[in-house]
């Protein structure tokens, strides 16, 4: 008869095994569901990563826009305060400036009494102390009334306040009335006091008069002789010329186009992209500079044949130019205007202000004055004709500056374009083909994938198998010595360890397959990025070569400009053109 205890143990063991089998089936189903869930999570992770990158980019753009908007709003509010301060402190100067032209036109028309002009001028003399134009207008009104004593006293006061501007003012007034000999005397006195290394900004008026033929036959040879001598003397100083070349280099470089658009892969995976973007923007300056200067010389030049109106325009420039005491507020106004013009971009505004800084200096050398008139005619009050003359005089500096920009751009060209993606680095250059780069990237990602697969193992497997074997041996030994009832425990341990080991090894392959799928996906996406980067490099190179090739044409155009062609020989004949 069989032992009832053994039969019971066997039945219980059979039930446990059946239970383990059902549990194993359940685990297999759970594993399959888990595998599917992991794949879905991986897909969602890729999507989430892309969305996070987009969100980061949008957030950075938002921060930048917010900063620019705040800068713009602050500049707009501050510029209003500066304008109000200028009006409050120096608004009375504007009244005197308006009276200057009004007095001259009143002389022409004869509809304003001499007493009215004298009274108005004397009133402004009281309300605007220290301003040179007020006593100059008193002297002018006294001259009209033929009051020599008052005219001389007022003239002396004006000269004591600003000798140079007063001399220019009366030289132009006399030229307006065709008193050429007197004009020449005033200009001779004015020119004799000038230091070509320390010219005030109002000297632009002399350039304007030279370019528009408003000097008169007596004064023009003397003035042109001085200008020629200064130009040759300062032009022989390498340091002064180098300073102009450096400044024109800044000015021309400031004409660069915005960063290139349409490139999506290179900004994402190439550490070299910032340099490439800068090189392209730098290459655009040549074509844009040529368009800028062609615009100066190709637009119609309307020169008024009437001498009085032409001199009035020059007088307006003289009397409306701000005085030295206004300079700090004017500089601040220019800084705020630059921020507004650049939509809140303080870095770009600072570069613009730095390049224009000599425009606001109290004194500059003659060559700097030429550059100011050539690039900032509105700020210094230069006419179109004066701007043309200044550019023609500065053409050698512009040509050299452009050549330096081209050379620097070429020299900065990298030997290759670096790529970095998925932990891999490569370089697009003459030695690397697309196939080589893609193959290198594929090997890198495949090696990483294999390493990840190799890391997936059931470390406890050997111990589980060894334990199951040991439990089987103990079960046999126990059954032989103590009967089957004593071996039940070891049989259960053996089966449990066997099931655990089997399940552990069984689930390795799906995990490895999933890692391989993810690795293949990484490789395909990364290889597509590299191919896209190579295509964008080809497009970038073509666009860059097209822009840099414009440098030669620009310098050829500038070389053809003739300086003498932009100096008017007589007020009735305006010569202009390209020699």
Secondary structure by P-SEA (a helix, b strand, c coil): cccaaaaaaaaaaaaaaaaaaaaaaaaaaaaaaaaaaaaaaaaaaaaaaaaaaaaaaaaaaaaaaaaaaaaaaaaaaaaaaaaaaaaaacaaaaaaaaaaaaaaaaaaaccccaaaaaaaaaaaaaaccccaaaaaaaaaaaaaacaaaaaaaaaaaaaaacaaaaaaaaaaaaaaacaaaaaaaaaaaaaaacccccccccaaaaaaaaaacccccccaaaaaaaaaaaaaaaaacaaaaaaaaaaaaaaaaaaccccccccccccccccaaaaaaaaaaaaaaaaaaaaaaaaacccbbbbcccaaaaaaaaaaaaaacccccaaaaaaaaaaaaaaaaaccaaaaaaaaaaaacccccccccaaaaaaaaacccccccccaaaaaaaaaaaaaaaaaaaaaaaaaaaaacccbbbbbcccbbbbbcccccaaaaaaaaaaaaaaaaaaaaaaccccaaaaaaaaaaaaaaaaaaaaaccccccaaaaaaaaaaaaaaaaaaaaaaaaaaaaaaaaaaaaaaaaaaaaaaaaaaaaaaaaaaaaaaaaaaaaaaaaaaccccccccccccccccccc
